[in-house]
Each structure stands twice: as structure tokens, then as C-alpha cells.
Amino acid sequence: MSVGTSSAPGEHRTGRPPAPRRPADLAGLGIGPDELPDGLVVADEHGRVICFNAAAARITAVPAEHALGRRLDQALPLEDLDGRRWWQLTDPYGGLAIRVRQPERNLLLPGGREVLVTARYVRTEPLGPVHRVVVTLRDTEARRRTERSHAELIATVAHELRSPLTSVKGFTATLLAKWARFTDDQKRLMLETVDADADRVTRLIAELLDISRIDSGRLEVRRQPVDIGAAVGRHIQAYVAAGQPADRFLLRLGRPLPALWADPDKIDQVLSNLMENAVRHGEGTVTIDITPTASPREEEDAGTSVTVSDEGPGIPEESMNRVFTRFWRGSKRGGTGLGLYIVKGIVEAHGGTITVGRAPGGGAEFRFTLPVAAPAYLA
């Protein structure tokens, strides 16, 4: 008696895998060239443009009807960054027969506008003549914004590091050269200044590491039970010890607060930034409201909301959409402009949300909401 074996879905009974299917073309997917996000230009075997989609027309500022039927080098007169005609250099129809593509590179349109260009040479057979030249175009504005942001970050870091390092170098060199000439009080003052500047450099480096982790999605959150009220209380005590009047701070706790699981160090960092902004840039009473609220996560019911507000001039309406971007500064009174960007990244890494608005007293109001995020074994 023989025993038959069943075949898996889609498997031939011969044991051979099914032949691979060719990917569906755009028409088969119901997608036209004009629906593509990148510019698409196709030339036939004679070098005449037979396709010039809407994105290509937008990027090049050339209407499709003016490009169709023209020679590729006339419809798309690209130059490299040294001013050389690109199609004459590459010679897609008469160049090397083994070449099938041009990798992406920056080229210039008439007028100097920069675009990212990739080309594909379609041949009917290996080493045969070119049947089609397919060119894709991509605007460089998004890349330029990223490059500008990186350049601004480097410039900001260099500027912020120069001042404390100059101070550290100056005081240490002076102490080493003339140690015996200074009194103990003078030495202490210099060393305290060096210590403060070293702390400033350490904070800046920590900010840079946080930005790197936020941008790459690698910001780690180590959750533990957090008493958010006690955390705010510690910050208030630190400000009072530093000379701020105790009546400048008002802490209001809503009860009962749900148990909060979060990274205590990072929540301290969020509170430190928001309260420092309120103290430095705001006026009057700094009010911190902690209340139970709905969770920003759909799968959880409970969350905790923290609102930090002041009675100062507040943030202009036109600036509110830029508050959480890099290098935004509410005033000219110091700071790198990176703190609120990091705050937003930390809150979102916890699955929370943060908003900015105008406080009842007229100042700025920052409100962040965190989910309970309790471990599964406590559910």
C-alpha cells in the first residue's frame, strides 16, 4: 500500500518550485507614469523622447508637450557640475555595449538647478543596441535641507564648544604657569569655573548623542516605575537652592495618578528642559500640573499628563510650529536650540505626545502625555 504526499499550496507535484513570475508592469497595476513621485523620461531607440511624466515636467519646468518627440539631449539638456554636456560624455547609444545603467548622481538643468539623475539602458539582447533609455529625476531640495541641517549642527556645536574650551584652556594654563602667585580663593574660583565649563561641554556632548539616537531611531528607553510628582518636586527644590524664590513655583497634583513606567533619567531630562525654559524665558509663576488622562496609545486606557506653563510673553503664534525643530530659540538668552527637539524625541520614544500652546496666564504652555506602559506581567 502506497502512501501519497500532499503538495503545499502553489507547489507542483513534481517537487519543482513554480516558475518565478515577472513583476507586473505599471499598466498592470493601474498606475500611469504621471502618478509616479519621481520624474520619468523615456527615449526610444532613435533617442526621441516618448514619455515625459508630470513629475519630470514639474522638476525641469518644461511642459511635456515641448519635450515629447525631441531628442533626449535637447529635451533634457543636463550638465555635470563642471559644466560639461552630460549626454555627450555618456553617449548611451554609441558607448560601451556592456553598459546597462548610470548610477545616481547630481547634475544641473539649464539655469543651474540641481537634480538627482539615474539612467537605465534597455537592450533587447546582451551587447545589443539600446532599445530604450529610461531616466529618472529627483528633486534635491529635501537632501539640501538635510545637508543644511547637518551643517548648522556642526556650526552650532563648534561655536558652543569654543567658548568653554577656551575658558578651560586659559585658566589651566594660567594656574600651571603662575600657581604660586594666586591665593587659595583665587585658585578655587578658577577651578570652579573650569568645572562648570567642563559640565557645559559634557551636556553638549550628551545632547549630540541624543540627537544622533533620535534621528536614527535608536533612542533606548529603560522603563521603571516613576513617581512623576516626586521628580518635579526635586527640580523645584534644586531651583530654590540655586536662589529662585519658592513661591515662583506651583505644583498641582491630580489624584489618583496611574502608575507610570518610564525611563527616569530621560523623564528628568524632559522636565529639566521644560522647567528651565519656563524659568529662563518666562516670567511670573511657573505652574506644573500633573493629571491622569487618557493614554495616547489605543491599546491602553490610562496615561499621565504633565503641563508646564508660565506667565511671560509666551511664544508668537507664527513660531509655534517650529518650536520642536532644531535650533529654535525662544529668545537670545543663550542655549543651543536643541533642547526641545530632544524633548520631543524622548516623549515620542515613550509612545507619548507633546504640544505647545498659550497658557491661561498668557505665557507658554507645554503639555506632554505619557502612556502607563506597564509591563505585560502586571496587566
N, C-alpha and C positions, 0 to 999 in steps of 0.2 A: 504494500500500500504506500503510495507516494503522498507526500505532504506538500501542498502548494504554498508558495510565499506570496504575500500581498505586496503590492507596489505602493510606494509613497505617492502622494498627490503630485502629478506633473512628472513622474519618473517612468521612463519606458521599461517594459518588462524585459528587454534585452539587458538591462543593467546599465546601459549607457545614459549619461545625462542628456537632457534635451539640448538641442542646438541653441546657442545664445541668440536672443532676439536683438535686432538692430534697434537703437534708440529711436523713438518716434520723432519725426521732424516737427517743425513749428506748426505747419498746417494741420498735421495730425493731432496736435494738442489744442487746436483752436486759437493759436497765438499768431498774430501778424507782426511783421517787422516793426511797425510803429508802436507796438506795445512793449518793446524791449527797453530796459532802462538805459542801456548804453547805445552810443551811435553805431550804426551798421552800414557799411558801404561795400557793395559787391560789384566787381568788374568782370566782364565776360572774357573769352579767350582772345579778343582783339583789344582788350584794355579799355573798353567802353563801360561806363557806369550803368548798371541795370537795376541797382537797388540803392536807395539813399533814404534811410528812415527818418522819422520825425526827430529822434534824439540827435542824429547827425546834423540835421538842419539847424536845430537849436544850438548845438555846440559850435558849429562852424559859421553860423549866421548866413548860410547860403540856402535859399529855397530849394526844395527837392527838384522842382521843375527846371531849375537852372543847372542842376548837376546831372540829371539823367541824360544819357546819350553822349555826354562829353568824355574826353579821355580822362583817365584816372588822375594823371598828374596835373591836369587843368582843373578838374572839379575839386581836387583835394591837394592844393599846392603846398606840401609840407616841406619844412626845412629843419635841419638839425640845429643844435644850439650854437654851432659855429657858422651858421648861415649858408650851409650847402644844401642844394636841392636833394631831397630825400629819395625820390623815385629814381633819379639818375644814379645815385650811389648804389641803391639796392638792385635795380634792374630786374624786377620779378619775372619778366617774360623771357629775358635773354641771359639771365645769370646762371649760376650753378644749377644743374639739373637735379642734384640731390637735395636741394634746399626745399623745405616744406613750410617754413614759418619764419616770422620775425618776432623775437621776444619783445615784451612791452618796454617802451622807452619814452622819454619826454621829447616831443617835437613841437615846432612852432607853426601856427597858422599865420596867414598874412595879417599884419598888424601887431605881431609879437605875442599873441595869445598862446599859452602853453596847453598842450593836451597830451594825454597818455595814449599811445597808439600800439596796437598789436595787429599783425597781419598773418594770414594763413594762405598758403599756395596750394590749391586743389589741383591735383593731376589725375587724369583718367587711368594712368598706369605708372608704375615706378619709373623714374627717369624720363617720363614722357613730357610733352609740352604742358604748360599751365593752362588749365581749363577755366578756373575761376581764381580771382584774388579776393579774399574776404578780409575786410579791415574793420576793426572795432575801435571806437573812440571813447575816451572817458575824460570828463572834466577833472582838472587838477585842483579845483578850489577847496574841496574837503581835505586833500592831502596838504595843501598850502596852509590851511588853518591849523592842522596838527603840527606842521613844522614850525609855524609861528608860535604856537603854544609852547612847544619844546624850547624854542629859542628864548622866549620870555622867561620860562622857568630857569634856564641856565643863567640868564642875566640877573634875575632876582636872587638866585642862590649866591652868585658871585658877589653881588652888592651886599647882601646880608652877612656873608661870611667875612668880607673885607674889614668891616668896622670892628667886630670883636677880636679877630685875629691880630689886627694892627695894635689894638689895646694890649692884648696878651703879650705880644712880642715886645712892645715898648716898655711895659712895666717889668717884665722878667729881665730884659737886657739891662735896664737901669738898676734893678736890685743886684744883679750879678756884678755889675761894674762898680757900684758905689754902696754896697751893703753897709759898711761901717759908718757911713755918713748919715744914715737915717735913724730916727728914733723908732722905738717899738710901735708906737701908734701909727707912724707913717708907713712902716712895713706892713702892719695889719691892714691899713686902708688899701694899699696897693694889692696885697694878696686877696682881699675880699673882692676887689674889682676884677682881678684875674679869674677868681672863682665864679663870679656872676657871668662874665663873658664866656667862660667855658660852658656853663649851663645853657647859655643862649645858643652856642654852636651845637650842643647836644640836642636841644629842642628842634633846631632847624633840620638836623640830620634825621631825627625821628619823623618829622613832617615829610621829608622827601621819601623815606622808606614807606610811610603810609600811602603817599600818593602813588608810588610805584605799585604797591599791592592792590590799591583800589582800581587803578587803570587796568591792571592785568587780571582782575577778578580773583586775586589770591589772598585777600584780607581774611585772616583766620579769626574766628570767634570762639573763645573758650567759655562756655556757659557755666555759670554758677548761680546760686541764689544771691540776689542783690536786694539790699534794703535801700531803695532809691531815696527815701526820706532822710535816712542817716547820711547818705552820700552827699546830698545837698547841704545838710547841716554842717558837715566837715568843711565844705568850701566856704560857707558863710563864716565859720569860726576863723578860717585862715585869713579872710579879708579883714575881719575885725582885729585880729592880732597884728595885721600889717598897717593898721591905722584908720581903716574905714569905720565910720560910726555904726554902732549896732542897729540903730533904728533906720538905717538905709535899706535894710533887707527885711522882707516879709515872706515867710514860708507858710503856705496853706496846704494842709493835707486832707484829701478826701478819704473817707473811710466807708467800707473796708477796702483796702487795696489788695488786688490779687497778688499771689506770689510771682515774682519776676525772676526768670532765668536769663542771665545775660553775661557778657564779659565785663567784670567790674572795672578793670583798668581802662577799657575803651569807653565805658559809660562815664567814668570820671573825666576822660578826655573831652567828651561831648559837653558835659556840664561845665568844665573849666572854660572852654571856648565861648559858650553862650553867656556865662556869667561875666567873663572878662569883657566881652563886647558890651554888655549892659552897663558895667561899671565904667569902662573907659570911654565909650562913645555916647552913653545915655546920661540922663540926669534924674534927680529925684529918687523915689523909692524903687528898688529892684524887687519885683514880686515874682515868686516861684510858686506856681500852682501844680500840685500833683494829684491827679484824679483817676479813678477807674473809668475805663471806657471800652468801647467795642474794639476787638482786635483788628488790625489791618489785614490779617490773614483770614481767608474764607473758612478754613478748617478749624479755627479757634473762635471762641466766644469772647474771652476776656482779654483786655490789654491795659496798659498803663500809659497815661498821657502826662507829659511834663511841659509846662508853659513858662517861659522866662520873658518878662516884659519890664519896660522902664517907662519913665515919664519925660524922656528927652524929645528932641525934634523928630525922631523917627526916621524911616527910610523913604526917600521920594518914590512915588508910585511908579515912575518910569524905570527905577532901578531894581524893583523887587524881583523881576525875572532874571536878574544877573547875580543875585546875592550869593548863590551857591556855586558860582563858577570860579575858576582860578583867578587869582589876582584882584578880586573885587575888594575894594576898601571903602568902608563907610565914611571915613574921614582921612585926613592927612596925618593923624596922630599915630604913626608907627604901624607895625605889623607887616607881614608878608603878603596878606591877601589870600592865604592858603587855608586858614583855619576852618572856615565854613564849608569849603569844598570837602575837607576831610570829615567834618561833622556829618555831612550828608552821606558820604560813603560809609561811615561807621553805622549810622542808623539803618541804612538800606541793607548792609551786610547782616544786620539782626532781623531783617524782614519787616522793618518799620518804615514809617513815613515822617517827613518833616516839612513844615510850611512856615512862611513868614507873612506877617501882616501888620496892621496898625493896632496898637494896644488901646484899651479904653481911655487911658490917660494921655494918649497922643503919641507915645513913643513907639519903639519897635517891639514886636511880639513874635517870638519864635516858639513853635509848638512841635514837639516830636512825640510820636506814639509808637510804643513797642509791644509786640505780642508777648503773651506769657511765656511761650516757648518752653514749656515744661517737658522733661524727658518722657519718653513713651511709658516707662515703667511706673510713672506717677499718675498716668491718666486713669 
